[in-house]
Amino acid sequence: MSIPTVITFSDDRRAALAAIGAVGDGRGWCNVSPNVEEEVPDMKVNYFGLRLNKGVTVATFVTTAPRHGVAQPSTLGVLHSRSRLGSERITSMLAGAPFTVRQDHNTRGLLLEVPVATSAEQVLTVMCSLTESLCDYEFTGKWTLSQFPSRDGVSL
């Protein structure tokens, strides 16, 4: 079990940006969730679709190690309770970020492909924007980032 490094941030995002940058090339992953006024757990994956997703929206950035020396795109997943978002809404929420939609699912959330060489700043900006926009609870203006290192250089 990996023990995460946990960072709470708002306007000063330097530590969060360093954490996003540190997981590049398959060296781990980061979760970002908005801090809310109520005591609410983070949302969990709903594999069977038998119940509505409940909890605080979570964005997960996962990097992939290079294959045969070639850099691979990363992924950014967002668990939320809004069902399918639709391409127009997703495009407006990305605010120009060149991420490609892989999945917009009723119960499994949104999955985006993040191009190689995307800056940590752009990744974190999108993670914060999506989690705040899709949050069902009163947002405090802060987020929590949990950085998970990979085991033996393999991202999970």
C-alpha positions as CSV (number, residue, x, y, z in Angstrom):
1,M,0.0,0.0,0.0
2,S,1.4,3.4,-1.0
3,I,1.3,6.1,1.6
4,P,0.3,9.4,0.0
5,T,1.7,12.8,0.5
6,V,-1.2,15.1,1.3
7,I,-1.2,18.8,0.4
8,T,-4.0,21.4,1.1
9,F,-3.9,24.4,-1.2
10,S,-5.8,27.4,-2.5
11,D,-4.2,30.3,-4.3
12,D,-0.6,29.2,-3.6
13,R,-0.3,26.1,-5.8
14,R,3.5,25.7,-5.8
15,A,3.5,22.5,-3.7
16,A,0.6,21.0,-5.6
17,L,2.3,21.8,-8.9
18,A,5.5,20.1,-7.7
19,A,3.5,17.0,-6.8
20,I,1.8,16.8,-10.2
21,G,5.3,17.2,-11.9
22,A,6.8,14.5,-9.6
23,V,4.5,11.8,-10.9
24,G,5.4,12.3,-14.6
25,D,6.6,9.3,-16.7
26,G,4.7,6.7,-14.8
27,R,6.1,7.6,-11.3
28,G,2.7,7.6,-9.6
29,W,-0.6,9.4,-9.6
30,C,-2.4,12.3,-7.8
31,N,-6.0,12.8,-6.6
32,V,-7.5,16.3,-6.2
33,S,-10.8,16.9,-4.4
34,P,-12.4,20.2,-3.3
35,N,-12.6,20.8,0.4
36,V,-16.3,21.3,1.4
37,E,-18.1,22.7,4.5
38,E,-19.8,19.3,5.4
39,E,-18.1,16.1,6.5
40,V,-18.5,14.1,3.3
41,P,-16.3,11.2,2.0
42,D,-14.7,11.3,-1.4
43,M,-16.7,9.7,-4.2
44,K,-15.9,6.0,-5.0
45,V,-16.2,4.2,-8.3
46,N,-19.6,2.8,-8.9
47,Y,-18.9,-0.3,-11.0
48,F,-22.4,-1.8,-11.2
49,G,-24.5,1.4,-11.6
50,L,-26.9,0.1,-9.0
51,R,-26.9,3.3,-7.0
52,L,-26.2,7.0,-7.5
53,N,-22.6,8.2,-6.9
54,K,-22.5,10.2,-3.6
55,G,-19.6,12.0,-2.1
56,V,-17.1,14.8,-3.0
57,T,-16.0,14.9,-6.6
58,V,-12.5,13.5,-7.2
59,A,-10.1,14.0,-10.1
60,T,-7.3,11.5,-10.6
61,F,-4.2,12.2,-12.8
62,V,-2.3,9.0,-13.8
63,T,0.9,9.1,-15.8
64,T,2.3,6.3,-17.9
65,A,5.9,5.2,-18.2
66,P,7.5,5.5,-21.7
67,R,7.2,2.5,-23.9
68,H,10.2,1.6,-26.0
69,G,11.6,5.1,-25.2
70,V,8.4,6.8,-26.5
71,A,6.5,9.1,-24.1
72,Q,2.9,8.1,-23.5
73,P,-0.2,10.3,-22.8
74,S,-1.5,10.4,-19.3
75,T,-5.1,10.2,-18.2
76,L,-7.3,12.4,-16.0
77,G,-10.4,10.8,-14.6
78,V,-13.2,12.7,-12.7
79,L,-15.7,10.9,-10.5
80,H,-18.9,13.0,-10.2
81,S,-22.6,12.7,-9.6
82,R,-23.8,14.6,-12.7
83,S,-24.3,11.6,-15.1
84,R,-23.1,12.2,-18.7
85,L,-21.9,15.7,-19.2
86,G,-22.0,15.9,-23.0
87,S,-19.3,17.1,-25.4
88,E,-20.3,20.8,-25.4
89,R,-20.3,21.1,-21.6
90,I,-17.0,19.2,-21.3
91,T,-15.4,21.5,-23.9
92,S,-16.5,24.6,-22.0
93,M,-15.3,23.2,-18.7
94,L,-11.8,22.4,-20.2
95,A,-11.4,26.0,-21.1
96,G,-9.1,25.3,-24.1
97,A,-7.1,22.5,-22.6
98,P,-6.2,20.0,-25.4
99,F,-7.5,17.0,-23.5
100,T,-9.4,14.3,-25.5
101,V,-12.5,12.6,-24.0
102,R,-12.1,8.8,-23.8
103,Q,-15.2,8.3,-21.7
104,D,-18.3,10.3,-20.5
105,H,-20.1,7.6,-18.5
106,N,-23.3,7.8,-16.4
107,T,-21.8,6.1,-13.3
108,R,-18.0,5.8,-14.0
109,G,-17.5,9.5,-14.6
110,L,-15.3,11.3,-17.1
111,L,-12.0,10.0,-18.5
112,L,-9.7,12.4,-20.4
113,E,-6.5,11.7,-22.3
114,V,-3.8,14.2,-21.4
115,P,-1.3,14.8,-24.2
116,V,2.4,14.3,-23.7
117,A,4.3,17.4,-22.5
118,T,1.2,19.0,-21.0
119,S,2.3,21.3,-18.2
120,A,1.7,20.5,-14.6
121,E,0.0,23.9,-14.3
122,Q,-2.5,23.1,-17.0
123,V,-3.3,19.6,-15.5
124,L,-3.8,21.1,-12.0
125,T,-5.9,24.0,-13.3
126,V,-8.2,21.5,-15.1
127,M,-8.4,19.2,-12.1
128,C,-9.4,22.1,-9.8
129,S,-11.8,23.6,-12.3
130,L,-13.6,20.3,-12.9
131,T,-13.8,19.3,-9.3
132,E,-15.1,22.7,-8.2
133,S,-17.7,22.8,-11.1
134,L,-19.0,19.3,-10.5
135,C,-19.0,19.5,-6.7
136,D,-22.5,19.1,-5.0
137,Y,-21.5,20.6,-1.7
138,E,-20.5,24.1,-0.5
139,F,-16.8,24.6,-1.6
140,T,-14.4,26.2,0.9
141,G,-12.0,27.6,-1.6
142,K,-9.3,25.0,-0.9
143,W,-8.5,21.6,-2.4
144,T,-6.7,18.6,-1.1
145,L,-4.1,16.8,-3.3
146,S,-2.9,13.3,-2.5
147,Q,0.2,12.2,-4.3
148,F,0.8,8.5,-4.5
149,P,4.2,7.2,-5.6
150,S,4.4,4.2,-7.9
151,R,5.7,0.9,-6.7
152,D,8.9,-0.2,-8.3
153,G,8.5,2.5,-11.0
154,V,5.2,1.1,-12.2
155,S,2.2,3.3,-12.1
156,L,-1.0,1.7,-10.8
